[in-house]
Amino acid sequence: MAVSIRGWKKTLIILAFTLPTILGVILLSVYPIGYNIFISFTNRSRFFMRPPESMWECTTGTPRYYCWNEPLFGNYLELFEPWFTGPAALAWPKLIALLVPFFIVNWWVKRIKKQPLPPPTWWWWLGAIAVSGGLWYLLGVQESVGALLDANDFFVVMFRTFLYVALCIPFFFLFGLILALVLNTENIKGKGIWRTILIFPWAVPSYITALIWQFFFRAEQGTINQLLRIFGIQGPSWLQQDIWAFIAVIIINVWLSYPFFMVIILGALQAIPADQYEAADVDGATWFQQLTTITLPLLRPAVMPAIVLSSITTFQMFNTVWLVTQGGPIRGAGQPGITEFVMIYGYKTLFQGDRYADAGAFAMVIFILLFGATLLSLRLTRITKGAYE
């Protein structure tokens, strides 16, 4: 006879199993987020350290006390207010206009996909890129972006971080796809050895890889410049020049991340039914047509989660960039460095600038942006749906 547990006994058993997880979530996630929100509404810094008995009855002139900020949202206003004053406010309509072609193409592509035999749509996206590029010059967006960059450091850091993510992700996917396609061919011998070698950059701790690449990119003793000198080429000062430092951290991040995409894509390639390629061969489809009409669409359910996760991870990149450039090269006193992305900027604000309240507000804005971007990506990409629905 089966024994059933009901009532308070069942509740206690469920609570006994879930209580460690609940406590862990509260201590490691809920409490830090709540305390960070609290700090972001205060004036806490190295000069205002110990809170008084009443946050509403403190004397800001006493160095040991910190209070509620005046105004309460002052730390957040410092981040956003410069974006909506003067020439910076005129830049937003122009930036939104650059996105209009992509929204129109997305709407049109959704209508075309409902047809029984939809035509190729990739050239529509190329057209949207071309139109957006034309608007960039016609509307003078470059000058407007310059006004936003001059408004405050927050926009500079955010812009460079988004640019860093936008440049890294396509290379992650491209190199992962190429290597996965090569390893998936039947004529390759020693696939196990090649897979092991190609996954090394992902398996090695990132701080070791970062220090090795930092040596590679040195100006005089660096391995890359020494190899270039063999061919009579004078290599640049990679980590001391703006554009080359930015390219260097992109190369390092691609080296660290392409194995992740390669493994995921390789597993997805082996799950694609072979009869689809056989039917395409019978119909006379070329290799490129099979790639665009069979392989890439069926890879989408596996690749999109990897793209979302890698975008979030790249946005939060800290240790690799810090070990290589420490956010530099610096352009001037009080200005963020070329590779000073959001995590490095937050670190410097907190531990070098001792502006705890400002760092708390900055962290909350980043948290909201990442949370919203994650929810939006889940909705747009529908990565939670089945692979072949």
ZATOR-84054 format. One record per residue (C-alpha): x, y, z; residue number from 1. Coordinates in Angstrom, 3 decimals. Example, Ala and Ser with C-alpha at 12.3 -4.5 7.8 and 13.67 -1.06 7.14 Angstrom:
2
+----------+----------+----------+------+
!        X !        Y !        Z ! resi !
+----------+----------+----------+------+
!   12.300 !   -4.500 !    7.800 !    1 !
!   13.670 !   -1.060 !    7.140 !    2 !
+----------+----------+----------+------+
END
This chain:
389
+----------+----------+----------+------+
!        X !        Y !        Z ! resi !
+----------+----------+----------+------+
!    0.000 !    0.000 !    0.000 !    1 !
!    1.397 !    3.404 !   -1.013 !    2 !
!    2.081 !    5.908 !    1.722 !    3 !
!    1.115 !    9.522 !    0.988 !    4 !
!    2.404 !   12.556 !    2.877 !    5 !
!    0.055 !   15.454 !    3.200 !    6 !
!   -0.446 !   18.611 !    5.199 !    7 !
!    2.275 !   20.158 !    7.278 !    8 !
!    4.573 !   17.112 !    6.950 !    9 !
!    4.690 !   17.534 !    3.208 !   10 !
!    5.414 !   21.246 !    3.638 !   11 !
!    8.273 !   20.530 !    6.041 !   12 !
!    9.837 !   17.969 !    3.693 !   13 !
!    9.661 !   20.362 !    0.736 !   14 !
!   11.090 !   23.156 !    2.878 !   15 !
!   13.928 !   20.918 !    4.114 !   16 !
!   15.014 !   20.218 !    0.549 !   17 !
!   14.622 !   23.767 !   -0.759 !   18 !
!   15.796 !   25.753 !    2.293 !   19 !
!   19.559 !   25.583 !    1.461 !   20 !
!   18.862 !   26.910 !   -2.041 !   21 !
!   16.542 !   29.631 !   -0.732 !   22 !
!   19.113 !   30.747 !    1.844 !   23 !
!   21.868 !   30.708 !   -0.774 !   24 !
!   19.817 !   32.869 !   -3.149 !   25 !
!   18.977 !   35.324 !   -0.353 !   26 !
!   22.554 !   35.614 !    0.939 !   27 !
!   24.390 !   35.597 !   -2.383 !   28 !
!   21.927 !   37.389 !   -4.664 !   29 !
!   19.019 !   39.159 !   -2.978 !   30 !
!   20.975 !   40.745 !   -0.114 !   31 !
!   23.854 !   42.121 !   -2.265 !   32 !
!   21.396 !   43.562 !   -4.788 !   33 !
!   19.280 !   45.123 !   -2.030 !   34 !
!   22.306 !   46.585 !   -0.266 !   35 !
!   23.615 !   47.947 !   -3.562 !   36 !
!   20.275 !   49.659 !   -4.201 !   37 !
!   20.450 !   51.183 !   -0.727 !   38 !
!   24.006 !   52.470 !   -1.246 !   39 !
!   23.083 !   53.998 !   -4.616 !   40 !
!   20.661 !   56.401 !   -2.878 !   41 !
!   23.252 !   57.665 !   -0.392 !   42 !
!   26.332 !   59.896 !   -0.574 !   43 !
!   28.691 !   57.197 !    0.676 !   44 !
!   32.341 !   57.650 !   -0.266 !   45 !
!   35.732 !   57.502 !    1.406 !   46 !
!   34.794 !   60.680 !    3.313 !   47 !
!   31.383 !   59.428 !    4.540 !   48 !
!   31.897 !   55.921 !    5.837 !   49 !
!   29.917 !   55.014 !    8.970 !   50 !
!   26.119 !   55.499 !    8.890 !   51 !
!   24.519 !   57.358 !   11.829 !   52 !
!   21.712 !   55.982 !   13.931 !   53 !
!   19.211 !   57.790 !   11.724 !   54 !
!   19.903 !   58.225 !    8.019 !   55 !
!   17.580 !   61.221 !    7.972 !   56 !
!   19.304 !   63.014 !   10.871 !   57 !
!   22.975 !   63.097 !   10.006 !   58 !
!   25.443 !   65.859 !    9.457 !   59 !
!   27.193 !   65.587 !    6.128 !   60 !
!   29.964 !   67.783 !    7.435 !   61 !
!   31.028 !   65.026 !    9.839 !   62 !
!   33.421 !   62.863 !    7.794 !   63 !
!   32.488 !   59.588 !    9.490 !   64 !
!   28.790 !   59.689 !    8.557 !   65 !
!   26.974 !   59.185 !    5.283 !   66 !
!   23.333 !   60.074 !    4.608 !   67 !
!   20.572 !   59.818 !    2.053 !   68 !
!   21.558 !   61.698 !   -1.048 !   69 !
!   20.074 !   65.116 !   -1.771 !   70 !
!   18.262 !   64.798 !   -4.100 !   71 !
!   17.559 !   61.143 !   -3.475 !   72 !
!   18.128 !   60.152 !   -7.126 !   73 !
!   21.141 !   62.440 !   -7.463 !   74 !
!   23.590 !   59.648 !   -8.296 !   75 !
!   21.369 !   58.475 !  -11.148 !   76 !
!   20.809 !   62.019 !  -12.394 !   77 !
!   24.574 !   62.467 !  -12.707 !   78 !
!   24.633 !   59.508 !  -15.100 !   79 !
!   21.683 !   60.453 !  -17.324 !   80 !
!   21.112 !   64.199 !  -17.055 !   81 !
!   23.993 !   65.204 !  -19.399 !   82 !
!   22.426 !   63.067 !  -22.153 !   83 !
!   19.382 !   65.323 !  -22.422 !   84 !
!   20.943 !   68.773 !  -22.327 !   85 !
!   22.191 !   70.893 !  -25.205 !   86 !
!   23.566 !   69.270 !  -28.364 !   87 !
!   23.532 !   65.826 !  -26.760 !   88 !
!   19.715 !   65.791 !  -26.755 !   89 !
!   19.655 !   66.375 !  -30.533 !   90 !
!   21.682 !   63.223 !  -31.098 !   91 !
!   18.996 !   60.796 !  -29.929 !   92 !
!   16.532 !   61.306 !  -32.832 !   93 !
!   19.389 !   60.787 !  -35.276 !   94 !
!   20.505 !   57.585 !  -33.577 !   95 !
!   16.931 !   56.277 !  -33.573 !   96 !
!   16.666 !   57.109 !  -37.293 !   97 !
!   19.600 !   54.763 !  -37.951 !   98 !
!   17.560 !   51.855 !  -36.555 !   99 !
!   14.433 !   52.537 !  -38.617 !  100 !
!   15.673 !   50.622 !  -41.729 !  101 !
!   16.298 !   47.529 !  -39.609 !  102 !
!   12.820 !   47.640 !  -38.057 !  103 !
!   11.247 !   47.992 !  -41.515 !  104 !
!   13.257 !   45.061 !  -42.894 !  105 !
!   12.405 !   42.937 !  -39.877 !  106 !
!    8.700 !   43.635 !  -40.363 !  107 !
!    8.923 !   42.877 !  -44.086 !  108 !
!   10.910 !   39.666 !  -43.597 !  109 !
!    8.325 !   38.359 !  -41.140 !  110 !
!    5.636 !   38.852 !  -43.787 !  111 !
!    7.706 !   37.118 !  -46.478 !  112 !
!    8.480 !   34.126 !  -44.235 !  113 !
!    4.766 !   33.316 !  -44.118 !  114 !
!    4.775 !   32.502 !  -47.830 !  115 !
!    4.983 !   28.818 !  -48.919 !  116 !
!    8.324 !   29.361 !  -50.699 !  117 !
!    9.878 !   32.514 !  -49.204 !  118 !
!   12.695 !   34.101 !  -51.239 !  119 !
!   16.145 !   34.781 !  -49.743 !  120 !
!   16.099 !   37.746 !  -47.377 !  121 !
!   19.766 !   38.228 !  -46.542 !  122 !
!   20.178 !   40.927 !  -49.175 !  123 !
!   17.391 !   42.929 !  -47.462 !  124 !
!   19.564 !   43.154 !  -44.376 !  125 !
!   22.521 !   44.292 !  -46.481 !  126 !
!   20.272 !   46.971 !  -47.898 !  127 !
!   19.283 !   48.064 !  -44.385 !  128 !
!   22.956 !   48.352 !  -43.464 !  129 !
!   23.612 !   50.439 !  -46.589 !  130 !
!   20.652 !   52.760 !  -45.889 !  131 !
!   21.704 !   53.143 !  -42.258 !  132 !
!   25.244 !   53.977 !  -43.388 !  133 !
!   23.872 !   56.617 !  -45.767 !  134 !
!   21.816 !   58.171 !  -42.986 !  135 !
!   24.944 !   58.271 !  -40.840 !  136 !
!   26.546 !   60.751 !  -43.245 !  137 !
!   23.391 !   62.588 !  -44.339 !  138 !
!   22.261 !   63.336 !  -40.782 !  139 !
!   25.729 !   64.075 !  -39.467 !  140 !
!   25.475 !   61.414 !  -36.793 !  141 !
!   29.230 !   61.448 !  -36.196 !  142 !
!   29.119 !   64.973 !  -34.782 !  143 !
!   26.065 !   64.085 !  -32.683 !  144 !
!   27.770 !   60.997 !  -31.264 !  145 !
!   30.738 !   63.211 !  -30.448 !  146 !
!   28.414 !   65.479 !  -28.463 !  147 !
!   27.142 !   62.473 !  -26.498 !  148 !
!   30.669 !   61.264 !  -25.892 !  149 !
!   31.581 !   64.671 !  -24.512 !  150 !
!   28.504 !   64.749 !  -22.260 !  151 !
!   29.821 !   62.377 !  -19.591 !  152 !
!   32.037 !   59.359 !  -19.094 !  153 !
!   29.119 !   56.955 !  -18.674 !  154 !
!   28.068 !   57.182 !  -22.317 !  155 !
!   31.687 !   56.843 !  -23.466 !  156 !
!   32.127 !   53.656 !  -21.483 !  157 !
!   28.780 !   52.210 !  -22.573 !  158 !
!   29.392 !   53.044 !  -26.235 !  159 !
!   32.818 !   51.397 !  -26.274 !  160 !
!   31.528 !   48.343 !  -24.432 !  161 !
!   28.630 !   47.828 !  -26.848 !  162 !
!   31.023 !   48.325 !  -29.762 !  163 !
!   33.371 !   45.742 !  -28.233 !  164 !
!   30.529 !   43.208 !  -27.917 !  165 !
!   29.225 !   43.932 !  -31.428 !  166 !
!   32.668 !   43.328 !  -32.931 !  167 !
!   33.490 !   40.202 !  -30.899 !  168 !
!   30.320 !   38.137 !  -31.341 !  169 !
!   30.439 !   37.830 !  -35.186 !  170 !
!   34.043 !   36.619 !  -34.991 !  171 !
!   33.109 !   34.098 !  -32.280 !  172 !
!   30.462 !   32.647 !  -34.548 !  173 !
!   32.495 !   32.849 !  -37.767 !  174 !
!   35.602 !   31.073 !  -36.454 !  175 !
!   33.502 !   28.548 !  -34.521 !  176 !
!   31.438 !   27.786 !  -37.630 !  177 !
!   34.448 !   27.387 !  -39.931 !  178 !
!   36.293 !   25.043 !  -37.573 !  179 !
!   33.140 !   23.057 !  -36.805 !  180 !
!   32.446 !   22.575 !  -40.524 !  181 !
!   36.032 !   21.407 !  -41.063 !  182 !
!   35.936 !   18.954 !  -38.161 !  183 !
!   32.556 !   17.646 !  -39.277 !  184 !
!   33.843 !   16.483 !  -42.672 !  185 !
!   34.440 !   12.778 !  -43.167 !  186 !
!   37.915 !   13.144 !  -44.717 !  187 !
!   39.562 !   14.621 !  -41.624 !  188 !
!   41.804 !   12.119 !  -39.812 !  189 !
!   42.575 !   12.317 !  -36.117 !  190 !
!   39.460 !   14.306 !  -35.259 !  191 !
!   39.899 !   13.644 !  -31.537 !  192 !
!   43.393 !   15.143 !  -31.566 !  193 !
!   42.307 !   18.221 !  -33.512 !  194 !
!   39.319 !   18.786 !  -31.243 !  195 !
!   41.558 !   18.593 !  -28.190 !  196 !
!   44.054 !   21.069 !  -29.657 !  197 !
!   41.391 !   23.521 !  -30.786 !  198 !
!   39.644 !   23.509 !  -27.398 !  199 !
!   42.843 !   24.419 !  -25.495 !  200 !
!   42.208 !   28.203 !  -25.537 !  201 !
!   38.919 !   27.625 !  -23.752 !  202 !
!   40.348 !   25.095 !  -21.270 !  203 !
!   43.353 !   27.161 !  -20.183 !  204 !
!   42.558 !   29.671 !  -17.378 !  205 !
!   41.844 !   33.062 !  -18.880 !  206 !
!   44.358 !   34.938 !  -16.743 !  207 !
!   47.198 !   32.760 !  -18.071 !  208 !
!   46.077 !   33.345 !  -21.652 !  209 !
!   45.761 !   37.085 !  -21.020 !  210 !
!   49.314 !   37.356 !  -19.663 !  211 !
!   50.715 !   35.345 !  -22.594 !  212 !
!   48.958 !   37.580 !  -25.126 !  213 !
!   50.061 !   40.657 !  -23.198 !  214 !
!   53.635 !   39.549 !  -23.838 !  215 !
!   52.845 !   38.856 !  -27.502 !  216 !
!   51.576 !   42.415 !  -27.994 !  217 !
!   54.508 !   44.242 !  -26.391 !  218 !
!   56.108 !   46.875 !  -28.575 !  219 !
!   59.774 !   45.837 !  -28.649 !  220 !
!   60.074 !   42.393 !  -27.080 !  221 !
!   56.628 !   41.204 !  -28.185 !  222 !
!   56.473 !   38.048 !  -30.273 !  223 !
!   54.158 !   39.568 !  -32.904 !  224 !
!   56.408 !   42.544 !  -33.633 !  225 !
!   59.496 !   40.321 !  -33.705 !  226 !
!   57.850 !   38.151 !  -36.354 !  227 !
!   56.854 !   41.225 !  -38.334 !  228 !
!   60.443 !   42.503 !  -38.269 !  229 !
!   61.552 !   39.290 !  -39.964 !  230 !
!   59.519 !   40.413 !  -42.995 !  231 !
!   60.769 !   43.984 !  -42.761 !  232 !
!   57.590 !   45.348 !  -41.166 !  233 !
!   57.737 !   47.674 !  -38.186 !  234 !
!   54.929 !   46.632 !  -35.896 !  235 !
!   52.868 !   49.188 !  -33.966 !  236 !
!   52.915 !   49.805 !  -30.239 !  237 !
!   49.876 !   47.624 !  -29.766 !  238 !
!   48.985 !   48.437 !  -26.180 !  239 !
!   49.969 !   52.139 !  -26.300 !  240 !
!   47.910 !   53.182 !  -29.347 !  241 !
!   44.134 !   53.565 !  -29.202 !  242 !
!   42.927 !   51.564 !  -32.181 !  243 !
!   45.563 !   48.833 !  -31.854 !  244 !
!   44.840 !   48.320 !  -28.153 !  245 !
!   41.146 !   47.924 !  -28.978 !  246 !
!   41.966 !   45.427 !  -31.736 !  247 !
!   44.312 !   43.553 !  -29.409 !  248 !
!   41.664 !   42.898 !  -26.748 !  249 !
!   39.223 !   41.787 !  -29.474 !  250 !
!   41.770 !   39.276 !  -30.795 !  251 !
!   42.386 !   37.930 !  -27.303 !  252 !
!   38.674 !   37.566 !  -26.579 !  253 !
!   38.102 !   35.778 !  -29.902 !  254 !
!   40.925 !   33.382 !  -29.060 !  255 !
!   39.334 !   32.641 !  -25.690 !  256 !
!   35.767 !   32.237 !  -26.958 !  257 !
!   35.770 !   30.574 !  -30.379 !  258 !
!   36.144 !   27.017 !  -28.916 !  259 !
!   32.842 !   27.470 !  -27.062 !  260 !
!   31.048 !   28.187 !  -30.338 !  261 !
!   32.970 !   25.462 !  -32.155 !  262 !
!   31.854 !   22.773 !  -29.699 !  263 !
!   28.215 !   23.896 !  -29.746 !  264 !
!   28.062 !   24.189 !  -33.536 !  265 !
!   29.826 !   20.849 !  -34.012 !  266 !
!   27.289 !   19.106 !  -31.806 !  267 !
!   24.427 !   20.795 !  -33.645 !  268 !
!   25.890 !   19.821 !  -37.040 !  269 !
!   25.988 !   16.170 !  -36.055 !  270 !
!   22.325 !   16.352 !  -35.027 !  271 !
!   21.153 !   17.530 !  -38.480 !  272 !
!   19.582 !   14.599 !  -40.390 !  273 !
!   21.770 !   13.471 !  -43.299 !  274 !
!   18.765 !   12.832 !  -45.548 !  275 !
!   18.200 !   16.590 !  -45.830 !  276 !
!   21.599 !   17.021 !  -47.466 !  277 !
!   20.980 !   13.989 !  -49.667 !  278 !
!   17.706 !   15.488 !  -50.881 !  279 !
!   19.478 !   18.789 !  -51.550 !  280 !
!   22.154 !   16.982 !  -53.601 !  281 !
!   19.449 !   15.335 !  -55.673 !  282 !
!   17.883 !   18.750 !  -56.321 !  283 !
!   21.259 !   20.076 !  -57.460 !  284 !
!   21.833 !   22.479 !  -54.585 !  285 !
!   25.375 !   23.835 !  -54.237 !  286 !
!   27.396 !   23.717 !  -51.019 !  287 !
!   26.660 !   27.382 !  -50.310 !  288 !
!   22.927 !   26.874 !  -50.902 !  289 !
!   22.919 !   23.931 !  -48.502 !  290 !
!   24.776 !   26.045 !  -45.954 !  291 !
!   22.297 !   28.943 !  -46.130 !  292 !
!   19.056 !   26.957 !  -46.490 !  293 !
!   19.731 !   23.878 !  -44.346 !  294 !
!   22.742 !   24.237 !  -42.062 !  295 !
!   22.391 !   27.779 !  -40.732 !  296 !
!   18.603 !   27.645 !  -40.094 !  297 !
!   18.945 !   24.352 !  -38.217 !  298 !
!   21.903 !   25.676 !  -36.243 !  299 !
!   19.904 !   28.647 !  -35.007 !  300 !
!   18.258 !   26.975 !  -31.956 !  301 !
!   21.666 !   25.858 !  -30.705 !  302 !
!   23.643 !   28.980 !  -31.597 !  303 !
!   21.275 !   31.684 !  -30.340 !  304 !
!   21.620 !   30.746 !  -26.636 !  305 !
!   25.400 !   30.747 !  -27.091 !  306 !
!   25.248 !   34.212 !  -28.690 !  307 !
!   23.108 !   35.585 !  -25.855 !  308 !
!   25.333 !   34.107 !  -23.135 !  309 !
!   28.536 !   35.197 !  -24.881 !  310 !
!   27.175 !   38.716 !  -25.346 !  311 !
!   26.467 !   39.003 !  -21.629 !  312 !
!   29.861 !   37.510 !  -20.732 !  313 !
!   31.704 !   39.819 !  -23.138 !  314 !
!   29.781 !   42.822 !  -21.807 !  315 !
!   31.000 !   41.908 !  -18.306 !  316 !
!   34.596 !   41.269 !  -19.388 !  317 !
!   37.041 !   42.366 !  -16.703 !  318 !
!   39.992 !   40.127 !  -15.869 !  319 !
!   41.315 !   39.614 !  -19.398 !  320 !
!   41.214 !   43.281 !  -20.402 !  321 !
!   42.513 !   44.415 !  -17.009 !  322 !
!   45.536 !   42.110 !  -17.183 !  323 !
!   46.373 !   43.237 !  -20.726 !  324 !
!   45.690 !   47.000 !  -20.756 !  325 !
!   44.180 !   47.943 !  -17.358 !  326 !
!   41.651 !   49.941 !  -19.348 !  327 !
!   44.266 !   51.948 !  -21.222 !  328 !
!   45.719 !   53.587 !  -23.084 !  329 !
!   44.612 !   56.694 !  -21.187 !  330 !
!   43.635 !   59.670 !  -23.334 !  331 !
!   43.831 !   62.322 !  -20.624 !  332 !
!   43.394 !   63.093 !  -16.957 !  333 !
!   39.945 !   62.150 !  -15.727 !  334 !
!   38.971 !   60.503 !  -19.037 !  335 !
!   38.239 !   56.774 !  -19.353 !  336 !
!   40.767 !   54.729 !  -21.286 !  337 !
!   40.095 !   53.269 !  -24.716 !  338 !
!   39.567 !   49.750 !  -23.319 !  339 !
!   37.964 !   50.882 !  -20.067 !  340 !
!   34.742 !   48.906 !  -20.411 !  341 !
!   31.880 !   48.907 !  -17.922 !  342 !
!   33.378 !   46.464 !  -15.418 !  343 !
!   36.746 !   48.220 !  -15.389 !  344 !
!   35.049 !   51.609 !  -15.099 !  345 !
!   32.981 !   50.349 !  -12.168 !  346 !
!   36.079 !   48.880 !  -10.535 !  347 !
!   37.995 !   52.145 !  -10.833 !  348 !
!   35.027 !   54.154 !   -9.575 !  349 !
!   34.704 !   51.936 !   -6.510 !  350 !
!   38.254 !   50.994 !   -5.523 !  351 !
!   40.365 !   53.773 !   -6.995 !  352 !
!   37.942 !   56.680 !   -6.825 !  353 !
!   36.368 !   55.510 !   -3.532 !  354 !
!   32.967 !   56.709 !   -4.792 !  355 !
!   30.842 !   53.893 !   -3.404 !  356 !
!   27.467 !   55.496 !   -3.997 !  357 !
!   28.299 !   56.394 !   -7.610 !  358 !
!   29.525 !   52.859 !   -8.213 !  359 !
!   26.291 !   51.493 !   -6.719 !  360 !
!   24.152 !   53.585 !   -9.056 !  361 !
!   26.313 !   52.591 !  -12.009 !  362 !
!   26.003 !   48.903 !  -11.082 !  363 !
!   22.220 !   49.136 !  -10.846 !  364 !
!   21.962 !   50.719 !  -14.290 !  365 !
!   24.144 !   47.949 !  -15.751 !  366 !
!   22.052 !   45.304 !  -13.986 !  367 !
!   18.807 !   46.719 !  -15.389 !  368 !
!   20.288 !   46.962 !  -18.892 !  369 !
!   21.559 !   43.375 !  -18.858 !  370 !
!   18.319 !   42.046 !  -17.391 !  371 !
!   16.239 !   43.881 !  -19.970 !  372 !
!   18.530 !   42.811 !  -22.837 !  373 !
!   18.286 !   39.194 !  -21.709 !  374 !
!   14.476 !   39.260 !  -21.597 !  375 !
!   14.347 !   40.979 !  -24.988 !  376 !
!   16.721 !   38.461 !  -26.546 !  377 !
!   14.676 !   35.571 !  -25.163 !  378 !
!   11.578 !   37.016 !  -26.767 !  379 !
!   13.083 !   37.966 !  -30.116 !  380 !
!   15.189 !   34.853 !  -30.646 !  381 !
!   12.725 !   32.421 !  -29.014 !  382 !
!   15.653 !   30.311 !  -27.861 !  383 !
!   13.506 !   28.490 !  -25.328 !  384 !
!   11.478 !   26.843 !  -28.076 !  385 !
!   12.250 !   23.352 !  -29.318 !  386 !
!   14.973 !   22.917 !  -31.879 !  387 !
!   12.839 !   21.802 !  -34.795 !  388 !
!    9.348 !   23.034 !  -34.023 !  389 !
+----------+----------+----------+------+
END
